[in-house]
Amino acid sequence: MRTASPFPGMDPWLEGYWSSVHHRLITNFADQIQAQLPEGLFAEIEVTVYINDEDQDRGHVIPDVAVLGQQIGWREPRVLQTGSSSQAVATPYRIAIPKEPIEEGHVVIRSLKDHQSLITAIEVLSPTNKLDRRGRRAYVLKREAYYQAHANVVEIDLLRAGVDLIDVPFDELPAKLVTPYKAVVRRAHPSDDTDAEYYSFPLAEPLPRIAIPLRRNDQDAVLDLQGAISDAYQKGRYGARLDYSVPPVPALSVDDAAWTAKVVAGI
């Protein structure tokens, strides 16, 4: 059984199993950070509950509403007895609105003092955030709450599907920096006039280590993204589960598809 991904960086096929991959990454990130924190801080996994419109774990979309039965158009009114009189009432469509919650973890770094105030939030984007309209809205509101709490905010996007949601002015970036995978760090207390630290992750390159800011006078922690992905691949036994003979979803660009074909051919 293959224990390591054939790709040097992010494996596009892992996106089809993102629910479980996301869980493993969050756990790995929390453990990595915890081991580096100075006295007075702790890392914790917290959960956000989303009520969404779409189930994107494998790219399948659940419609906003589900029509029950086979009614097409309006049927003849039925008679509804109301007290001593009868009134004709149209037969309605019966609609079930999906309300299954989706729980997704993120990492927070908090102070052991000051009522466990929030120091840093680390978010790994999911299909719920990037593809579902209610999930996007809830995520943006949560991010704004981090800003209002004067916390450091780290956003990591390892999904090609959906809209670019991390807080970066993509229109102002050089085209070569708008890569399939990316991250941004916004410090609560920047040392200069920089508003954001942006990382671009080309498909053909290993994922880097990125700096995780803590309190104003603390040394940054370091998050090893590639190490976390490699660990998730091995522990999830994805080498035995992924079918590289089937193109990943969503489709790759022409250049990336040609490159991945060469990688897969060498397996």
C-alpha positions in Angstrom: 0.0 0.0 0.0 1.3 3.5 -0.9 1.9 5.4 2.3 3.0 8.7 0.6 1.2 10.8 -2.0 2.9 10.9 -5.4 2.6 14.7 -5.4 5.2 16.9 -3.8 2.6 19.3 -2.4 -1.1 19.2 -2.2 -2.7 16.1 -3.7 -5.7 17.2 -5.8 -7.5 13.9 -5.3 -7.7 14.5 -1.6 -10.3 17.2 -2.2 -12.9 14.5 -2.8 -12.5 13.4 0.8 -12.3 16.8 2.3 -14.5 16.2 5.3 -12.1 13.7 6.8 -9.0 15.4 5.5 -10.1 18.7 7.1 -10.6 17.0 10.4 -7.1 15.5 10.3 -5.5 18.8 9.3 -7.2 20.7 12.2 -6.1 18.1 14.7 -2.5 18.1 13.3 -2.4 21.9 13.3 -3.5 22.2 16.9 -0.9 19.6 18.0 1.9 21.4 16.1 1.0 24.8 17.5 0.5 23.5 21.1 4.1 22.2 21.2 5.5 25.6 20.4 3.4 27.9 22.5 5.0 30.0 25.3 3.8 29.9 28.8 0.4 31.5 29.2 -1.1 30.4 25.9 -2.9 27.2 24.8 -4.2 25.9 21.5 -7.7 24.4 21.2 -10.0 23.0 18.5 -13.3 24.8 18.4 -16.3 23.9 16.3 -18.5 26.1 14.1 -22.0 24.7 13.2 -23.2 25.7 9.7 -26.7 25.2 8.4 -26.0 25.0 4.7 -27.8 24.5 1.4 -25.4 22.1 -0.2 -23.5 18.9 0.7 -20.2 19.4 -0.9 -18.1 16.6 0.7 -18.0 14.8 -2.7 -19.3 17.5 -4.9 -22.9 16.5 -4.7 -25.4 19.4 -4.4 -28.5 19.1 -2.4 -31.1 21.5 -3.8 -32.3 24.4 -1.6 -35.7 22.6 -1.3 -36.9 19.1 -2.0 -40.3 18.6 -3.6 -42.1 15.6 -2.0 -44.5 13.6 -4.1 -45.2 13.8 -7.8 -47.5 16.9 -8.0 -47.0 19.0 -11.1 -49.0 22.2 -11.2 -52.0 22.8 -9.0 -54.6 20.2 -8.2 -58.3 20.8 -7.7 -59.0 22.5 -4.4 -60.0 20.3 -1.6 -62.7 21.0 0.9 -61.5 22.0 4.3 -64.1 21.9 7.1 -63.8 25.0 9.3 -66.5 25.1 11.9 -69.9 25.2 10.4 -68.8 26.3 6.9 -66.8 24.8 4.1 -64.0 26.7 2.2 -62.1 25.5 -0.9 -58.3 25.4 -0.2 -55.7 24.7 -2.9 -53.5 21.7 -2.5 -49.9 23.0 -1.8 -46.6 21.5 -2.8 -45.1 19.7 0.1 -41.5 21.0 0.6 -38.8 19.7 2.9 -36.0 22.3 3.6 -32.7 20.6 4.5 -31.6 21.7 7.9 -28.9 19.2 8.7 -26.1 21.1 10.5 -22.5 20.7 9.4 -19.9 20.9 12.2 -16.4 22.1 11.2 -13.4 22.6 13.4 -10.9 25.4 13.5 -7.9 26.1 15.7 -7.8 28.9 18.2 -4.9 30.1 20.4 -6.1 31.7 23.6 -4.6 33.2 26.7 -4.8 31.4 30.0 -5.4 34.8 31.6 -7.8 37.6 30.6 -10.8 35.3 30.5 -9.2 33.1 27.8 -9.2 35.9 25.3 -8.6 35.0 21.7 -5.1 35.6 20.4 -5.1 33.8 17.0 -7.6 32.0 14.9 -6.5 29.4 12.2 -9.2 28.5 9.6 -8.9 25.9 6.9 -11.5 26.6 4.3 -14.0 23.9 3.4 -16.6 23.4 0.7 -19.2 24.7 3.2 -17.4 28.0 3.2 -16.5 28.3 -0.5 -19.5 26.7 -2.3 -22.6 27.3 -0.1 -24.1 30.8 0.1 -25.2 30.5 3.7 -21.9 29.0 4.6 -20.0 31.8 3.0 -22.1 34.4 4.7 -21.6 32.7 8.1 -17.8 32.4 7.5 -17.4 36.0 6.6 -19.3 37.1 9.7 -17.1 34.9 11.9 -14.0 36.3 10.3 -15.2 39.8 11.0 -15.8 38.9 14.6 -12.1 37.8 14.8 -11.1 41.2 13.4 -13.3 43.0 15.9 -11.7 41.0 18.7 -8.3 42.2 17.5 -7.1 38.7 17.0 -4.5 37.4 14.5 -6.3 35.6 11.6 -4.8 32.8 9.5 -6.8 31.5 6.5 -5.6 28.5 4.6 -7.2 27.4 1.3 -6.3 24.0 0.0 -9.4 23.6 -2.2 -9.7 24.5 -5.9 -13.5 24.4 -6.0 -15.6 27.5 -5.1 -14.9 31.2 -4.8 -11.7 32.7 -3.5 -12.8 33.5 0.0 -9.7 34.3 1.9 -9.4 38.0 2.7 -7.0 39.1 -0.1 -7.5 41.6 -2.9 -7.0 39.1 -5.7 -7.6 41.6 -8.4 -4.4 43.5 -7.3 -2.1 40.4 -7.3 0.2 39.5 -10.1 -1.4 36.7 -12.1 1.4 34.2 -11.2 0.5 34.5 -7.5 -3.1 33.5 -7.9 -2.4 29.8 -7.5 -4.8 26.9 -6.8 -3.8 26.8 -3.1 -3.1 29.7 -0.9 -3.0 31.3 2.6 -3.1 34.7 4.2 -2.0 35.9 7.6 -3.4 39.1 9.1 -1.6 40.2 12.2 -3.4 42.1 14.9 -0.2 44.0 15.6 1.8 44.3 12.4 5.3 45.6 12.7 5.0 47.7 9.5 2.3 49.0 7.2 1.7 45.5 5.8 -2.0 44.6 6.0 -1.6 40.9 5.0 1.0 38.3 4.5 0.0 36.2 1.4 1.3 32.8 0.5 0.8 31.2 -2.9 1.1 27.5 -3.3 1.7 26.2 -6.8 0.4 22.7 -7.4 3.8 21.4 -8.4 5.6 22.6 -5.3 5.7 21.4 -1.7 3.5 23.3 0.7 5.7 25.6 2.9 6.0 26.3 6.5 4.2 29.5 7.4 4.5 31.9 10.4 1.7 31.9 13.0 1.6 35.2 15.0 0.9 35.1 18.7 1.0 38.0 21.2 2.8 41.2 20.3 6.1 40.3 21.9 6.1 36.6 21.3 8.1 34.8 18.6 6.0 33.4 15.8 5.0 29.7 15.9 5.6 27.7 12.7 3.0 25.6 10.9 4.3 22.9 8.6 1.6 22.5 6.0 3.2 19.8 4.0 3.9 17.8 7.1 0.3 18.0 8.0 -0.9 16.9 4.5 1.6 14.0 4.4 0.5 12.9 7.9 -3.2 13.0 6.8 -2.5 11.0 3.7 -0.7 8.3 5.6 -3.1 8.0 8.5 -6.1 8.1 6.3 -4.7 5.3 4.1 -5.5 7.4 1.1 -2.9 5.5 -0.9 -5.2 2.6 -1.0 -8.4 4.6 -1.4 -7.7 7.2 -4.1 -8.3 6.3 -7.8 -5.8 8.2 -9.8 -7.2 6.8 -13.0 -10.2 9.1 -12.7 -9.7 12.8 -13.0 -10.1 14.8 -9.8 -13.0 17.1 -9.2 -13.0 20.0 -10.0 -11.2 19.6 -13.3 -7.6 20.8 -13.4 -6.3 23.5 -15.7 -4.8 22.4 -18.9 -1.2 22.9 -17.7 -1.9 21.3 -14.3 -3.7 18.4 -15.9 -0.7 17.7 -18.1 1.7 17.8 -15.2 -0.4 15.6 -12.9 -0.8 13.1 -15.8 3.0 12.7 -15.8 3.1 12.3 -12.0 0.3 9.7 -12.0 2.0 7.8 -14.9 5.0 7.3 -12.7 3.1 5.6 -9.9 
